[in-house]
């Protein structure tokens, strides 16, 4: 993946985390099934946790890509 791709995905995931964090507790959250237009009711807290984990993974992968690019430049 490119830096731009990671940057976009990180920004997108931050928006999702922010939106889920600011929802009222009684609001319903739906999760889209992969490769489908079907949505199922999901637990807000669980979804927030999953989205935070995804964000952390994206940040880590982005950092690893940047570090590998810096290492290539130094060679």
PyMOL Python script that loads the backbone (N, CA, C, O; Angstrom):
from pymol import cmd

cmd.read_pdbstr("""\
ATOM      1  N   UNK A   1       0.841  -1.192   0.000  1.00  0.00           N
ATOM      2  CA  UNK A   1       0.000   0.000   0.000  1.00  0.00           C
ATOM      3  C   UNK A   1       0.876   1.241   0.000  1.00  0.00           C
ATOM      4  O   UNK A   1       2.031   1.211   0.425  1.00  0.00           O
ATOM      5  N   UNK A   2       0.307   2.320  -0.480  1.00  0.00           N
ATOM      6  CA  UNK A   2       1.057   3.565  -0.508  1.00  0.00           C
ATOM      7  C   UNK A   2       0.763   4.385   0.740  1.00  0.00           C
ATOM      8  O   UNK A   2      -0.198   4.126   1.464  1.00  0.00           O
ATOM      9  N   UNK A   3       1.607   5.375   0.973  1.00  0.00           N
ATOM     10  CA  UNK A   3       1.394   6.287   2.096  1.00  0.00           C
ATOM     11  C   UNK A   3       0.044   6.987   1.990  1.00  0.00           C
ATOM     12  O   UNK A   3      -0.651   7.167   2.990  1.00  0.00           O
ATOM     13  N   UNK A   4      -0.321   7.380   0.776  1.00  0.00           N
ATOM     14  CA  UNK A   4      -1.587   8.085   0.560  1.00  0.00           C
ATOM     15  C   UNK A   4      -2.771   7.184   0.897  1.00  0.00           C
ATOM     16  O   UNK A   4      -3.763   7.629   1.473  1.00  0.00           O
ATOM     17  N   UNK A   5      -2.650   5.923   0.531  1.00  0.00           N
ATOM     18  CA  UNK A   5      -3.714   4.959   0.824  1.00  0.00           C
ATOM     19  C   UNK A   5      -3.882   4.792   2.331  1.00  0.00           C
ATOM     20  O   UNK A   5      -5.000   4.811   2.844  1.00  0.00           O
ATOM     21  N   UNK A   6      -2.766   4.629   3.032  1.00  0.00           N
ATOM     22  CA  UNK A   6      -2.827   4.497   4.488  1.00  0.00           C
ATOM     23  C   UNK A   6      -3.374   5.772   5.121  1.00  0.00           C
ATOM     24  O   UNK A   6      -4.194   5.710   6.037  1.00  0.00           O
ATOM     25  N   UNK A   7      -2.928   6.913   4.641  1.00  0.00           N
ATOM     26  CA  UNK A   7      -3.381   8.187   5.208  1.00  0.00           C
ATOM     27  C   UNK A   7      -4.894   8.329   5.066  1.00  0.00           C
ATOM     28  O   UNK A   7      -5.572   8.778   5.990  1.00  0.00           O
ATOM     29  N   UNK A   8      -5.417   7.946   3.908  1.00  0.00           N
ATOM     30  CA  UNK A   8      -6.861   8.025   3.676  1.00  0.00           C
ATOM     31  C   UNK A   8      -7.605   7.063   4.597  1.00  0.00           C
ATOM     32  O   UNK A   8      -8.600   7.441   5.216  1.00  0.00           O
ATOM     33  N   UNK A   9      -7.133   5.829   4.690  1.00  0.00           N
ATOM     34  CA  UNK A   9      -7.793   4.833   5.532  1.00  0.00           C
ATOM     35  C   UNK A   9      -7.752   5.238   7.012  1.00  0.00           C
ATOM     36  O   UNK A   9      -8.723   5.037   7.740  1.00  0.00           O
ATOM     37  N   UNK A  10      -6.632   5.805   7.447  1.00  0.00           N
ATOM     38  CA  UNK A  10      -6.504   6.251   8.834  1.00  0.00           C
ATOM     39  C   UNK A  10      -7.488   7.380   9.107  1.00  0.00           C
ATOM     40  O   UNK A  10      -8.176   7.380  10.128  1.00  0.00           O
ATOM     41  N   UNK A  11      -7.552   8.341   8.190  1.00  0.00           N
ATOM     42  CA  UNK A  11      -8.483   9.466   8.355  1.00  0.00           C
ATOM     43  C   UNK A  11      -9.927   8.959   8.405  1.00  0.00           C
ATOM     44  O   UNK A  11     -10.715   9.388   9.247  1.00  0.00           O
ATOM     45  N   UNK A  12     -10.259   8.054   7.505  1.00  0.00           N
ATOM     46  CA  UNK A  12     -11.605   7.478   7.453  1.00  0.00           C
ATOM     47  C   UNK A  12     -11.939   6.737   8.755  1.00  0.00           C
ATOM     48  O   UNK A  12     -13.041   6.869   9.286  1.00  0.00           O
ATOM     49  N   UNK A  13     -10.992   5.969   9.252  1.00  0.00           N
ATOM     50  CA  UNK A  13     -11.218   5.204  10.476  1.00  0.00           C
ATOM     51  C   UNK A  13     -11.346   6.125  11.686  1.00  0.00           C
ATOM     52  O   UNK A  13     -12.126   5.845  12.596  1.00  0.00           O
ATOM     53  N   UNK A  14     -10.586   7.225  11.704  1.00  0.00           N
ATOM     54  CA  UNK A  14     -10.709   8.204  12.794  1.00  0.00           C
ATOM     55  C   UNK A  14     -12.108   8.796  12.832  1.00  0.00           C
ATOM     56  O   UNK A  14     -12.657   9.020  13.911  1.00  0.00           O
ATOM     57  N   UNK A  15     -12.685   9.050  11.675  1.00  0.00           N
ATOM     58  CA  UNK A  15     -14.051   9.592  11.605  1.00  0.00           C
ATOM     59  C   UNK A  15     -15.038   8.584  12.176  1.00  0.00           C
ATOM     60  O   UNK A  15     -15.935   8.952  12.935  1.00  0.00           O
ATOM     61  N   UNK A  16     -14.879   7.319  11.816  1.00  0.00           N
ATOM     62  CA  UNK A  16     -15.779   6.275  12.324  1.00  0.00           C
ATOM     63  C   UNK A  16     -15.675   6.178  13.843  1.00  0.00           C
ATOM     64  O   UNK A  16     -16.694   6.118  14.531  1.00  0.00           O
ATOM     65  N   UNK A  17     -14.464   6.164  14.367  1.00  0.00           N
ATOM     66  CA  UNK A  17     -14.260   6.087  15.820  1.00  0.00           C
ATOM     67  C   UNK A  17     -14.888   7.294  16.500  1.00  0.00           C
ATOM     68  O   UNK A  17     -15.547   7.155  17.531  1.00  0.00           O
ATOM     69  N   UNK A  18     -14.689   8.470  15.932  1.00  0.00           N
ATOM     70  CA  UNK A  18     -15.255   9.691  16.499  1.00  0.00           C
ATOM     71  C   UNK A  18     -16.782   9.645  16.506  1.00  0.00           C
ATOM     72  O   UNK A  18     -17.421   9.996  17.498  1.00  0.00           O
ATOM     73  N   UNK A  19     -17.352   9.210  15.397  1.00  0.00           N
ATOM     74  CA  UNK A  19     -18.812   9.123  15.299  1.00  0.00           C
ATOM     75  C   UNK A  19     -19.367   8.125  16.317  1.00  0.00           C
ATOM     76  O   UNK A  19     -20.351   8.419  16.997  1.00  0.00           O
ATOM     77  N   UNK A  20     -18.755   6.969  16.424  1.00  0.00           N
ATOM     78  CA  UNK A  20     -19.224   5.963  17.382  1.00  0.00           C
ATOM     79  C   UNK A  20     -19.033   6.435  18.825  1.00  0.00           C
ATOM     80  O   UNK A  20     -19.855   6.140  19.693  1.00  0.00           O
ATOM     81  N   UNK A  21     -17.960   7.160  19.073  1.00  0.00           N
ATOM     82  CA  UNK A  21     -17.682   7.662  20.425  1.00  0.00           C
ATOM     83  C   UNK A  21     -18.710   8.694  20.876  1.00  0.00           C
ATOM     84  O   UNK A  21     -18.998   8.821  22.066  1.00  0.00           O
ATOM     85  N   UNK A  22     -19.258   9.427  19.912  1.00  0.00           N
ATOM     86  CA  UNK A  22     -20.167  10.516  20.261  1.00  0.00           C
ATOM     87  C   UNK A  22     -21.650  10.166  20.148  1.00  0.00           C
ATOM     88  O   UNK A  22     -22.511  11.021  20.352  1.00  0.00           O
ATOM     89  N   UNK A  23     -21.941   8.920  19.828  1.00  0.00           N
ATOM     90  CA  UNK A  23     -23.330   8.495  19.774  1.00  0.00           C
ATOM     91  C   UNK A  23     -23.917   8.383  21.178  1.00  0.00           C
ATOM     92  O   UNK A  23     -23.228   8.000  22.124  1.00  0.00           O
ATOM     93  N   UNK A  24     -25.182   8.718  21.295  1.00  0.00           N
ATOM     94  CA  UNK A  24     -25.861   8.495  22.565  1.00  0.00           C
ATOM     95  C   UNK A  24     -25.934   6.990  22.796  1.00  0.00           C
ATOM     96  O   UNK A  24     -26.000   6.210  21.847  1.00  0.00           O
ATOM     97  N   UNK A  25     -25.923   6.597  24.046  1.00  0.00           N
ATOM     98  CA  UNK A  25     -25.870   5.182  24.404  1.00  0.00           C
ATOM     99  C   UNK A  25     -27.035   4.374  23.848  1.00  0.00           C
ATOM    100  O   UNK A  25     -26.886   3.181  23.581  1.00  0.00           O
ATOM    101  N   UNK A  26     -28.188   5.000  23.669  1.00  0.00           N
ATOM    102  CA  UNK A  26     -29.362   4.257  23.214  1.00  0.00           C
ATOM    103  C   UNK A  26     -29.483   4.189  21.686  1.00  0.00           C
ATOM    104  O   UNK A  26     -30.445   3.620  21.171  1.00  0.00           O
ATOM    105  N   UNK A  27     -28.533   4.756  20.970  1.00  0.00           N
ATOM    106  CA  UNK A  27     -28.596   4.751  19.499  1.00  0.00           C
ATOM    107  C   UNK A  27     -28.236   3.371  18.952  1.00  0.00           C
ATOM    108  O   UNK A  27     -27.390   2.671  19.509  1.00  0.00           O
ATOM    109  N   UNK A  28     -28.883   2.996  17.867  1.00  0.00           N
ATOM    110  CA  UNK A  28     -28.613   1.711  17.238  1.00  0.00           C
ATOM    111  C   UNK A  28     -27.482   1.859  16.228  1.00  0.00           C
ATOM    112  O   UNK A  28     -27.347   2.887  15.565  1.00  0.00           O
ATOM    113  N   UNK A  29     -26.682   0.818  16.129  1.00  0.00           N
ATOM    114  CA  UNK A  29     -25.555   0.786  15.203  1.00  0.00           C
ATOM    115  C   UNK A  29     -25.717  -0.470  14.342  1.00  0.00           C
ATOM    116  O   UNK A  29     -26.054  -1.545  14.838  1.00  0.00           O
ATOM    117  N   UNK A  30     -25.470  -0.307  13.064  1.00  0.00           N
ATOM    118  CA  UNK A  30     -25.574  -1.440  12.141  1.00  0.00           C
ATOM    119  C   UNK A  30     -24.231  -1.666  11.468  1.00  0.00           C
ATOM    120  O   UNK A  30     -23.512  -0.720  11.144  1.00  0.00           O
ATOM    121  N   UNK A  31     -23.909  -2.932  11.264  1.00  0.00           N
ATOM    122  CA  UNK A  31     -22.657  -3.300  10.607  1.00  0.00           C
ATOM    123  C   UNK A  31     -22.974  -3.925   9.257  1.00  0.00           C
ATOM    124  O   UNK A  31     -23.798  -4.834   9.153  1.00  0.00           O
ATOM    125  N   UNK A  32     -22.304  -3.420   8.225  1.00  0.00           N
ATOM    126  CA  UNK A  32     -22.503  -3.960   6.875  1.00  0.00           C
ATOM    127  C   UNK A  32     -21.721  -5.260   6.731  1.00  0.00           C
ATOM    128  O   UNK A  32     -20.565  -5.362   7.141  1.00  0.00           O
ATOM    129  N   UNK A  33     -22.370  -6.230   6.150  1.00  0.00           N
ATOM    130  CA  UNK A  33     -21.707  -7.504   5.888  1.00  0.00           C
ATOM    131  C   UNK A  33     -20.748  -7.329   4.711  1.00  0.00           C
ATOM    132  O   UNK A  33     -21.068  -6.641   3.742  1.00  0.00           O
ATOM    133  N   UNK A  34     -19.575  -7.952   4.797  1.00  0.00           N
ATOM    134  CA  UNK A  34     -18.591  -7.814   3.714  1.00  0.00           C
ATOM    135  C   UNK A  34     -19.167  -8.223   2.359  1.00  0.00           C
ATOM    136  O   UNK A  34     -19.882  -9.219   2.250  1.00  0.00           O
ATOM    137  N   UNK A  35     -18.852  -7.460   1.356  1.00  0.00           N
ATOM    138  CA  UNK A  35     -19.266  -7.731  -0.025  1.00  0.00           C
ATOM    139  C   UNK A  35     -20.778  -7.886  -0.176  1.00  0.00           C
ATOM    140  O   UNK A  35     -21.257  -8.715  -0.950  1.00  0.00           O
ATOM    141  N   UNK A  36     -21.518  -7.076   0.574  1.00  0.00           N
ATOM    142  CA  UNK A  36     -22.972  -7.196   0.567  1.00  0.00           C
ATOM    143  C   UNK A  36     -23.610  -5.850   0.884  1.00  0.00           C
ATOM    144  O   UNK A  36     -22.960  -4.948   1.412  1.00  0.00           O
ATOM    145  N   UNK A  37     -24.878  -5.731   0.558  1.00  0.00           N
ATOM    146  CA  UNK A  37     -25.638  -4.540   0.944  1.00  0.00           C
ATOM    147  C   UNK A  37     -26.550  -4.843   2.128  1.00  0.00           C
ATOM    148  O   UNK A  37     -27.546  -4.154   2.348  1.00  0.00           O
ATOM    149  N   UNK A  38     -26.203  -5.872   2.881  1.00  0.00           N
ATOM    150  CA  UNK A  38     -27.002  -6.287   4.031  1.00  0.00           C
ATOM    151  C   UNK A  38     -26.352  -5.742   5.304  1.00  0.00           C
ATOM    152  O   UNK A  38     -25.139  -5.841   5.489  1.00  0.00           O
ATOM    153  N   UNK A  39     -27.183  -5.166   6.179  1.00  0.00           N
ATOM    154  CA  UNK A  39     -26.720  -4.623   7.454  1.00  0.00           C
ATOM    155  C   UNK A  39     -27.385  -5.374   8.594  1.00  0.00           C
ATOM    156  O   UNK A  39     -28.563  -5.723   8.511  1.00  0.00           O
ATOM    157  N   UNK A  40     -26.624  -5.625   9.670  1.00  0.00           N
ATOM    158  CA  UNK A  40     -27.163  -6.263  10.858  1.00  0.00           C
ATOM    159  C   UNK A  40     -26.933  -5.371  12.069  1.00  0.00           C
ATOM    160  O   UNK A  40     -25.935  -4.656  12.153  1.00  0.00           O
ATOM    161  N   UNK A  41     -27.864  -5.427  12.993  1.00  0.00           N
ATOM    162  CA  UNK A  41     -27.741  -4.678  14.230  1.00  0.00           C
ATOM    163  C   UNK A  41     -26.486  -5.134  14.962  1.00  0.00           C
ATOM    164  O   UNK A  41     -26.220  -6.332  15.061  1.00  0.00           O
ATOM    165  N   UNK A  42     -25.720  -4.183  15.473  1.00  0.00           N
ATOM    166  CA  UNK A  42     -24.471  -4.503  16.160  1.00  0.00           C
ATOM    167  C   UNK A  42     -24.421  -3.772  17.498  1.00  0.00           C
ATOM    168  O   UNK A  42     -25.136  -2.792  17.704  1.00  0.00           O
ATOM    169  N   UNK A  43     -23.590  -4.246  18.386  1.00  0.00           N
ATOM    170  CA  UNK A  43     -23.384  -3.614  19.687  1.00  0.00           C
ATOM    171  C   UNK A  43     -22.451  -2.416  19.501  1.00  0.00           C
ATOM    172  O   UNK A  43     -21.354  -2.557  18.961  1.00  0.00           O
ATOM    173  N   UNK A  44     -22.889  -1.243  19.950  1.00  0.00           N
ATOM    174  CA  UNK A  44     -22.117  -0.008  19.764  1.00  0.00           C
ATOM    175  C   UNK A  44     -20.736  -0.097  20.412  1.00  0.00           C
ATOM    176  O   UNK A  44     -19.735   0.286  19.807  1.00  0.00           O
ATOM    177  N   UNK A  45     -20.686  -0.603  21.642  1.00  0.00           N
ATOM    178  CA  UNK A  45     -19.412  -0.689  22.365  1.00  0.00           C
ATOM    179  C   UNK A  45     -18.446  -1.635  21.664  1.00  0.00           C
ATOM    180  O   UNK A  45     -17.253  -1.352  21.558  1.00  0.00           O
ATOM    181  N   UNK A  46     -18.968  -2.758  21.189  1.00  0.00           N
ATOM    182  CA  UNK A  46     -18.134  -3.722  20.481  1.00  0.00           C
ATOM    183  C   UNK A  46     -17.621  -3.144  19.164  1.00  0.00           C
ATOM    184  O   UNK A  46     -16.458  -3.325  18.803  1.00  0.00           O
ATOM    185  N   UNK A  47     -18.500  -2.451  18.458  1.00  0.00           N
ATOM    186  CA  UNK A  47     -18.095  -1.826  17.194  1.00  0.00           C
ATOM    187  C   UNK A  47     -17.026  -0.762  17.425  1.00  0.00           C
ATOM    188  O   UNK A  47     -16.072  -0.660  16.654  1.00  0.00           O
ATOM    189  N   UNK A  48     -17.185   0.025  18.478  1.00  0.00           N
ATOM    190  CA  UNK A  48     -16.195   1.056  18.794  1.00  0.00           C
ATOM    191  C   UNK A  48     -14.841   0.410  19.086  1.00  0.00           C
ATOM    192  O   UNK A  48     -13.805   0.886  18.621  1.00  0.00           O
ATOM    193  N   UNK A  49     -14.860  -0.663  19.849  1.00  0.00           N
ATOM    194  CA  UNK A  49     -13.624  -1.371  20.174  1.00  0.00           C
ATOM    195  C   UNK A  49     -12.961  -1.922  18.917  1.00  0.00           C
ATOM    196  O   UNK A  49     -11.748  -1.793  18.748  1.00  0.00           O
ATOM    197  N   UNK A  50     -13.747  -2.535  18.035  1.00  0.00           N
ATOM    198  CA  UNK A  50     -13.211  -3.074  16.786  1.00  0.00           C
ATOM    199  C   UNK A  50     -12.618  -1.965  15.918  1.00  0.00           C
ATOM    200  O   UNK A  50     -11.551  -2.133  15.327  1.00  0.00           O
ATOM    201  N   UNK A  51     -13.309  -0.848  15.846  1.00  0.00           N
ATOM    202  CA  UNK A  51     -12.834   0.272  15.016  1.00  0.00           C
ATOM    203  C   UNK A  51     -11.547   0.872  15.575  1.00  0.00           C
ATOM    204  O   UNK A  51     -10.656   1.256  14.817  1.00  0.00           O
ATOM    205  N   UNK A  52     -11.450   0.951  16.893  1.00  0.00           N
ATOM    206  CA  UNK A  52     -10.214   1.455  17.516  1.00  0.00           C
ATOM    207  C   UNK A  52      -9.054   0.508  17.222  1.00  0.00           C
ATOM    208  O   UNK A  52      -7.942   0.951  16.937  1.00  0.00           O
ATOM    209  N   UNK A  53      -9.320  -0.805  17.294  1.00  0.00           N
ATOM    210  CA  UNK A  53      -8.276  -1.785  16.978  1.00  0.00           C
ATOM    211  C   UNK A  53      -7.828  -1.661  15.527  1.00  0.00           C
ATOM    212  O   UNK A  53      -6.635  -1.715  15.228  1.00  0.00           O
ATOM    213  N   UNK A  54      -8.790  -1.497  14.636  1.00  0.00           N
ATOM    214  CA  UNK A  54      -8.465  -1.321  13.217  1.00  0.00           C
ATOM    215  C   UNK A  54      -7.619  -0.076  13.008  1.00  0.00           C
ATOM    216  O   UNK A  54      -6.652  -0.097  12.246  1.00  0.00           O
ATOM    217  N   UNK A  55      -7.982   1.010  13.685  1.00  0.00           N
ATOM    218  CA  UNK A  55      -7.220   2.251  13.584  1.00  0.00           C
ATOM    219  C   UNK A  55      -5.787   2.045  14.070  1.00  0.00           C
ATOM    220  O   UNK A  55      -4.840   2.501  13.429  1.00  0.00           O
ATOM    221  N   UNK A  56      -5.629   1.362  15.193  1.00  0.00           N
ATOM    222  CA  UNK A  56      -4.293   1.087  15.719  1.00  0.00           C
ATOM    223  C   UNK A  56      -3.470   0.249  14.735  1.00  0.00           C
ATOM    224  O   UNK A  56      -2.282   0.504  14.538  1.00  0.00           O
ATOM    225  N   UNK A  57      -4.110  -0.754  14.120  1.00  0.00           N
ATOM    226  CA  UNK A  57      -3.419  -1.606  13.151  1.00  0.00           C
ATOM    227  C   UNK A  57      -3.002  -0.804  11.916  1.00  0.00           C
ATOM    228  O   UNK A  57      -1.900  -0.986  11.397  1.00  0.00           O
ATOM    229  N   UNK A  58      -3.875   0.074  11.453  1.00  0.00           N
ATOM    230  CA  UNK A  58      -3.545   0.916  10.298  1.00  0.00           C
ATOM    231  C   UNK A  58      -2.374   1.838  10.617  1.00  0.00           C
ATOM    232  O   UNK A  58      -1.464   1.998   9.804  1.00  0.00           O
ATOM    233  N   UNK A  59      -2.401   2.441  11.800  1.00  0.00           N
ATOM    234  CA  UNK A  59      -1.306   3.341  12.199  1.00  0.00           C
ATOM    235  C   UNK A  59       0.014   2.581  12.271  1.00  0.00           C
ATOM    236  O   UNK A  59       1.052   3.077  11.833  1.00  0.00           O
ATOM    237  N   UNK A  60      -0.039   1.363  12.833  1.00  0.00           N
ATOM    238  CA  UNK A  60       1.176   0.554  12.953  1.00  0.00           C
ATOM    239  C   UNK A  60       1.714   0.185  11.573  1.00  0.00           C
ATOM    240  O   UNK A  60       2.914   0.303  11.326  1.00  0.00           O
ATOM    241  N   UNK A  61       0.841  -0.259  10.678  1.00  0.00           N
ATOM    242  CA  UNK A  61       1.263  -0.632   9.325  1.00  0.00           C
ATOM    243  C   UNK A  61       1.816   0.580   8.576  1.00  0.00           C
ATOM    244  O   UNK A  61       2.798   0.468   7.841  1.00  0.00           O
ATOM    245  N   UNK A  62       1.179   1.741   8.765  1.00  0.00           N
ATOM    246  CA  UNK A  62       1.646   2.974   8.120  1.00  0.00           C
ATOM    247  C   UNK A  62       3.034   3.337   8.627  1.00  0.00           C
ATOM    248  O   UNK A  62       3.900   3.720   7.840  1.00  0.00           O
ATOM    249  N   UNK A  63       3.255   3.220   9.934  1.00  0.00           N
ATOM    250  CA  UNK A  63       4.556   3.532  10.517  1.00  0.00           C
ATOM    251  C   UNK A  63       5.623   2.575   9.988  1.00  0.00           C
ATOM    252  O   UNK A  63       6.739   2.993   9.678  1.00  0.00           O
ATOM    253  N   UNK A  64       5.279   1.295   9.885  1.00  0.00           N
ATOM    254  CA  UNK A  64       6.229   0.311   9.359  1.00  0.00           C
ATOM    255  C   UNK A  64       6.598   0.630   7.910  1.00  0.00           C
ATOM    256  O   UNK A  64       7.757   0.499   7.519  1.00  0.00           O
ATOM    257  N   UNK A  65       5.609   1.047   7.117  1.00  0.00           N
ATOM    258  CA  UNK A  65       5.869   1.431   5.724  1.00  0.00           C
ATOM    259  C   UNK A  65       6.799   2.640   5.675  1.00  0.00           C
ATOM    260  O   UNK A  65       7.750   2.667   4.894  1.00  0.00           O
ATOM    261  N   UNK A  66       6.523   3.634   6.508  1.00  0.00           N
ATOM    262  CA  UNK A  66       7.380   4.828   6.533  1.00  0.00           C
ATOM    263  C   UNK A  66       8.800   4.469   6.947  1.00  0.00           C
ATOM    264  O   UNK A  66       9.763   4.972   6.369  1.00  0.00           O
ATOM    265  N   UNK A  67       8.934   3.599   7.948  1.00  0.00           N
ATOM    266  CA  UNK A  67      10.259   3.194   8.418  1.00  0.00           C
ATOM    267  C   UNK A  67      11.014   2.439   7.330  1.00  0.00           C
ATOM    268  O   UNK A  67      12.218   2.636   7.166  1.00  0.00           O
ATOM    269  N   UNK A  68      10.316   1.568   6.577  1.00  0.00           N
ATOM    270  CA  UNK A  68      10.981   0.822   5.511  1.00  0.00           C
ATOM    271  C   UNK A  68      11.401   1.742   4.370  1.00  0.00           C
ATOM    272  O   UNK A  68      12.452   1.542   3.761  1.00  0.00           O
ATOM    273  N   UNK A  69      10.571   2.762   4.078  1.00  0.00           N
ATOM    274  CA  UNK A  69      10.924   3.733   3.037  1.00  0.00           C
ATOM    275  C   UNK A  69      12.122   4.565   3.451  1.00  0.00           C
ATOM    276  O   UNK A  69      12.974   4.879   2.620  1.00  0.00           O
ATOM    277  N   UNK A  70      12.200   4.931   4.736  1.00  0.00           N
ATOM    278  CA  UNK A  70      13.350   5.691   5.233  1.00  0.00           C
ATOM    279  C   UNK A  70      14.613   4.848   5.157  1.00  0.00           C
ATOM    280  O   UNK A  70      15.685   5.354   4.827  1.00  0.00           O
ATOM    281  N   UNK A  71      14.481   3.543   5.468  1.00  0.00           N
ATOM    282  CA  UNK A  71      15.628   2.656   5.406  1.00  0.00           C
ATOM    283  C   UNK A  71      16.140   2.513   3.974  1.00  0.00           C
ATOM    284  O   UNK A  71      17.348   2.441   3.753  1.00  0.00           O
ATOM    285  N   UNK A  72      15.231   2.470   3.003  1.00  0.00           N
ATOM    286  CA  UNK A  72      15.617   2.381   1.591  1.00  0.00           C
ATOM    287  C   UNK A  72      16.366   3.635   1.154  1.00  0.00           C
ATOM    288  O   UNK A  72      17.317   3.557   0.377  1.00  0.00           O
ATOM    289  N   UNK A  73      15.939   4.780   1.649  1.00  0.00           N
ATOM    290  CA  UNK A  73      16.566   6.053   1.279  1.00  0.00           C
ATOM    291  C   UNK A  73      17.995   6.121   1.828  1.00  0.00           C
ATOM    292  O   UNK A  73      18.892   6.646   1.167  1.00  0.00           O
ATOM    293  N   UNK A  74      18.203   5.591   3.034  1.00  0.00           N
ATOM    294  CA  UNK A  74      19.505   5.646   3.677  1.00  0.00           C
ATOM    295  C   UNK A  74      20.536   4.757   2.974  1.00  0.00           C
ATOM    296  O   UNK A  74      21.738   5.000   3.082  1.00  0.00           O
ATOM    297  N   UNK A  75      20.067   3.718   2.249  1.00  0.00           N
ATOM    298  CA  UNK A  75      20.995   2.775   1.590  1.00  0.00           C
ATOM    299  C   UNK A  75      21.716   3.376   0.437  1.00  0.00           C
ATOM    300  O   UNK A  75      22.522   2.703  -0.206  1.00  0.00           O
TER     301      UNK A  75
END
""", "prot")
cmd.dss("prot")
cmd.show_as("cartoon", "prot")
cmd.util.cbc("prot")
cmd.orient("prot")
